[in-house]
Amino acid sequence: MKPAPFEYHAPTTVGGAVGLLDELGDGARVLAGGQSLIPLMALRLSYFDHLVDLGRIDELRGIERLDGEVRIGATARQAEVGASAVVAAGVPLLARSTPLIGHFQIRNRGTLGGSIAHADPAGEYPAVALALDAVMEISSAAGRREVRAEDFFRFTWMTCLEEGDVLT
């Protein structure tokens, strides 16, 4: 099957992404790696008027140790997380859980942020985020906020992300 028609947007900044989401309203969805969203679109279980692709936003990439914390951008690929010496040294549970995710092809395309935002209870990253009491940074037209994992995940496939929010 093929997805329903939609308009594609590829902003290059977080500000551009949240601005688009604010402007487009509930008719827009965010795309990170697409490992969860694309199959839903192909089966027409999910459809919308606009797709906002985060893949060209450099500020959402990267893995670094900063002020004693490991910070990982939302569009960091799962394979990058699994291969990172910074992650292995600073967050060994995250490094050890990554090879358990699907298949290497999924890890090469899937993102940390996409997995967390999808909130699949069978997924490794949401469980690891809860176990580590991770803090998620969320950006919107109203600004940035930080949310602890226990408050981020609401229920199966449900998070505190609101319309116009981008997990950064």
Secondary structure, DSSP 8 states (H G I E B T S, - for coil): ------EEE--SSHHHHHHHHHHHGGGEEEESS-TTHHHHHHTTSS--SEEEE-TT-GGG--EEEETTEEEE-TT-BHHHHHH-HHHHHH-HHHHHHGGGSS-HHHHHH-BHHHHHHHT-TT-HHHHHHHHHT-EEEEEETTEEEEEEHHHHEEETTEES--TT-EE-
